[in-house]
Amino acid sequence: MDAQIIWTVVCGLAIMVGVTGVVVPVLPGSVLIGISLLTWALALGSPVGWIVFGIGVLFVAAGMSSSAILTGKAMKKRSIPGRSVAFGLVLGIVGFFVIPVVGLLIGFALGLFLSELARHKEVRPAVASSVAALKATGLGILVEFGFASLAAGIWTAGVLVYFLNR
């Protein structure tokens, strides 16, 4: 089998994992997509591969930046400290292993709430800030997922262009 086909399949699988990883933070996300695009461009050694890499990496960078900016802006607006998000992430990872499928989300939300409860000392403001943080995180994930999907789509188009014109 042709080495370029093998690398295309490997990179395609890695890109699928990367797109999934944007939504499921335990898996590698956008960075894996960028690495896969670079690997594919190197394996092909053609202008198509490098054009796809350039456009795809712009999408990946835009997604990661937009996600960070949107999430950070919303967190700052509500004065939610980074430690609350970090505590949520830790409990999310624990939840991922304790409760299959939904444990990540439940653990993250619970950890965020507990940290905010310790900070506010009252349930109502802790719930309000936790909900705001979850909405901000969800919006960031959605935006990054959109850009990751665009990068995957550019790669798919590049695969078709390259192999149909080979």
C-alpha positions as CSV (number, residue, x, y, z in Angstrom):
1,M,0.0,0.0,0.0
2,D,1.2,3.5,-0.8
3,A,2.8,5.4,2.2
4,Q,0.8,8.5,1.4
5,I,-2.5,6.6,1.7
6,I,-1.4,5.1,5.0
7,W,-0.4,8.6,6.4
8,T,-3.7,10.0,5.1
9,V,-5.7,7.3,7.0
10,V,-3.6,7.8,10.2
11,C,-3.9,11.6,10.0
12,G,-7.7,11.3,9.3
13,L,-8.2,9.2,12.4
14,A,-6.1,11.6,14.4
15,I,-8.1,14.6,13.1
16,M,-11.3,12.7,14.1
17,V,-9.9,12.2,17.6
18,G,-8.9,15.9,17.7
19,V,-12.4,17.1,16.7
20,T,-13.9,14.8,19.4
21,G,-11.3,16.0,21.9
22,V,-12.6,19.6,21.6
23,V,-15.9,18.4,23.1
24,V,-14.4,15.7,25.3
25,P,-11.5,17.5,27.1
26,V,-9.8,14.2,28.2
27,L,-8.8,13.6,24.6
28,P,-6.4,15.9,22.8
29,G,-8.2,18.5,20.7
30,S,-7.2,21.3,18.4
31,V,-3.5,20.8,18.9
32,L,-3.8,17.2,17.7
33,I,-5.6,18.5,14.6
34,G,-2.7,21.0,13.9
35,I,-0.1,18.2,14.4
36,S,-2.0,15.9,12.1
37,L,-2.3,18.6,9.4
38,L,1.5,19.2,9.6
39,T,2.2,15.4,9.5
40,W,0.0,15.0,6.4
41,A,1.7,18.0,4.7
42,L,5.1,16.5,5.4
43,A,4.0,13.0,4.3
44,L,2.6,14.3,1.0
45,G,5.3,16.8,0.3
46,S,3.1,18.6,-2.1
47,P,1.7,22.2,-2.4
48,V,-1.8,20.8,-1.6
49,G,-0.7,19.5,1.7
50,W,1.0,22.7,2.7
51,I,-2.0,24.9,1.6
52,V,-4.3,22.6,3.6
53,F,-1.9,22.8,6.6
54,G,-1.8,26.6,6.4
55,I,-5.6,27.1,6.1
56,G,-6.3,24.4,8.7
57,V,-3.8,25.8,11.2
58,L,-5.4,29.2,10.9
59,F,-8.8,27.6,11.7
60,V,-7.3,25.8,14.7
61,A,-5.6,28.9,16.0
62,A,-8.8,31.0,15.5
63,G,-10.8,28.3,17.4
64,M,-8.5,28.1,20.3
65,S,-8.1,31.9,20.5
66,S,-11.8,32.5,20.2
67,S,-12.6,29.9,22.8
68,A,-10.1,31.3,25.3
69,I,-11.2,34.9,24.7
70,L,-14.9,34.2,24.9
71,T,-14.6,32.0,28.0
72,G,-12.1,34.3,29.7
73,K,-14.2,37.4,29.1
74,A,-17.3,35.8,30.5
75,M,-15.4,34.5,33.5
76,K,-13.8,37.9,34.1
77,K,-17.2,39.6,33.8
78,R,-18.6,37.4,36.6
79,S,-15.3,37.6,38.6
80,I,-15.0,33.8,38.5
81,P,-11.5,32.8,39.6
82,G,-9.4,30.3,37.6
83,R,-9.1,28.1,40.6
84,S,-12.9,27.3,40.4
85,V,-12.5,26.2,36.8
86,A,-9.4,24.2,37.7
87,F,-11.2,22.5,40.6
88,G,-14.1,21.7,38.2
89,L,-11.6,20.2,35.7
90,V,-10.0,18.0,38.4
91,L,-13.4,16.7,39.5
92,G,-14.5,16.4,35.9
93,I,-11.5,14.0,35.3
94,V,-12.3,12.1,38.4
95,G,-16.0,11.9,37.3
96,F,-15.0,10.7,33.9
97,F,-13.6,7.5,35.5
98,V,-16.2,7.1,38.2
99,I,-19.4,7.7,36.1
100,P,-19.0,6.5,32.4
101,V,-20.1,8.8,29.7
102,V,-21.6,11.7,31.7
103,G,-19.1,11.8,34.6
104,L,-16.9,14.4,33.0
105,L,-19.7,16.9,32.7
106,I,-21.2,16.1,36.2
107,G,-17.8,16.2,37.8
108,F,-16.9,19.5,36.2
109,A,-20.2,21.2,37.2
110,L,-20.0,19.8,40.7
111,G,-16.4,20.9,41.2
112,L,-17.2,24.3,39.8
113,F,-20.2,24.7,42.1
114,L,-18.3,23.5,45.2
115,S,-15.5,25.9,44.6
116,E,-17.9,28.8,44.0
117,L,-19.9,27.8,47.2
118,A,-16.7,27.9,49.2
119,R,-16.0,31.4,47.7
120,H,-19.5,32.9,48.1
121,K,-20.5,31.0,51.3
122,E,-24.1,31.1,49.9
123,V,-25.9,28.7,47.5
124,R,-27.7,31.2,45.3
125,P,-24.7,33.3,44.2
126,A,-22.7,30.0,43.8
127,V,-25.3,28.6,41.5
128,A,-25.5,31.8,39.5
129,S,-21.8,32.0,39.0
130,S,-21.5,28.3,38.3
131,V,-24.2,28.5,35.6
132,A,-22.5,31.5,34.1
133,A,-19.2,29.6,34.0
134,L,-20.8,26.6,32.4
135,K,-22.5,28.7,29.7
136,A,-19.2,30.5,29.0
137,T,-17.4,27.1,28.8
138,G,-20.1,25.7,26.6
139,L,-19.9,28.7,24.2
140,G,-16.1,28.4,24.1
141,I,-16.3,24.7,23.3
142,L,-19.0,25.3,20.6
143,V,-16.9,28.0,18.9
144,E,-13.7,25.9,19.0
145,F,-15.6,22.8,17.7
146,G,-16.9,24.9,14.8
147,F,-13.4,25.9,13.8
148,A,-12.0,22.4,14.4
149,S,-14.7,21.1,12.1
150,L,-13.7,23.7,9.5
151,A,-10.1,22.5,9.7
152,A,-11.3,18.9,9.3
153,G,-13.4,19.9,6.3
154,I,-10.4,21.7,4.7
155,W,-8.4,18.5,5.2
156,T,-11.1,16.4,3.6
157,A,-11.3,18.7,0.6
158,G,-7.5,18.6,0.4
159,V,-7.5,14.8,0.4
160,L,-10.0,14.8,-2.5
161,V,-8.1,17.3,-4.5
162,Y,-4.8,15.5,-4.0
163,F,-5.9,12.0,-4.7
164,L,-8.2,12.8,-7.6
165,N,-5.4,14.7,-9.3
166,R,-2.6,12.3,-8.6
